Amino acid sequence: MLPENELIFTEWKKLVLKGIKGKRAHDARIVANALAHTIDSIATLNPKDFEGFPVKIITI
């Protein structure tokens, strides 16, 4: 688990202002958390959920 910080909201806001809405806003929060902690990849069972986000997707 990564610690919460202000940069997460800043990164999330950048993503949602590009038109992310609905359930994808929750995925954007995960991406924002990664970006705020300089993590460039997300491991997921649902790679389609993260398509179009600025992270590398690792399907597990």
TIKOLGU-325293 format. One line per 8 residues: number of its first residue (from 0); for each residue x, y, z of C-alpha. Coordinates in nm, 2 decimals, decimal comma. Example, Ala and Ser with C-alpha at 12.3 -4.5 7.8 and 13.67 -1.06 7.14 Angstrom:
REM residues 2
0 = 1,23 -0,45 0,78 | 1,37 -0,11 0,71
END
This chain:
REM residues 60
0 = 0,00 0,00 0,00 | 0,13 0,34 -0,10 | 0,09 0,64 0,13 | -0,16 0,91 0,04 | -0,03 1,25 -0,06 | -0,15 1,57 -0,24 | 0,02 1,48 -0,56 | -0,23 1,19 -0,61
8 = -0,52 1,43 -0,64 | -0,32 1,65 -0,87 | -0,24 1,36 -1,10 | -0,60 1,23 -1,08 | -0,74 1,57 -1,17 | -0,52 1,59 -1,48 | -0,66 1,25 -1,59 | -1,02 1,32 -1,53
16 = -1,00 1,66 -1,70 | -0,91 1,48 -2,01 | -1,26 1,33 -2,01 | -1,24 1,03 -1,78 | -1,57 0,98 -1,60 | -1,79 0,72 -1,44 | -1,63 0,39 -1,33 | -1,31 0,48 -1,51
24 = -1,25 0,76 -1,26 | -1,18 0,49 -1,00 | -0,92 0,33 -1,24 | -0,78 0,68 -1,29 | -0,73 0,71 -0,91 | -0,51 0,39 -0,92 | -0,31 0,53 -1,21 | -0,27 0,87 -1,03
32 = -0,15 0,69 -0,72 | 0,12 0,51 -0,92 | 0,22 0,83 -1,11 | 0,25 1,03 -0,78 | 0,49 0,76 -0,65 | 0,69 0,75 -0,98 | 0,56 0,40 -1,07 | 0,52 0,36 -1,44
40 = 0,35 0,02 -1,45 | 0,03 -0,14 -1,32 | -0,02 -0,51 -1,28 | -0,38 -0,61 -1,34 | -0,62 -0,89 -1,42 | -0,82 -0,64 -1,62 | -0,59 -0,47 -1,87 | -0,87 -0,31 -2,06
48 = -0,95 -0,10 -1,75 | -0,62 0,08 -1,79 | -0,60 0,12 -2,17 | -0,53 0,48 -2,26 | -0,37 0,58 -1,93 | 0,00 0,69 -1,93 | 0,13 0,37 -1,76 | 0,26 0,04 -1,88
56 = 0,01 -0,24 -1,83 | 0,12 -0,58 -1,70 | -0,14 -0,85 -1,73 | -0,13 -1,11 -1,46
END
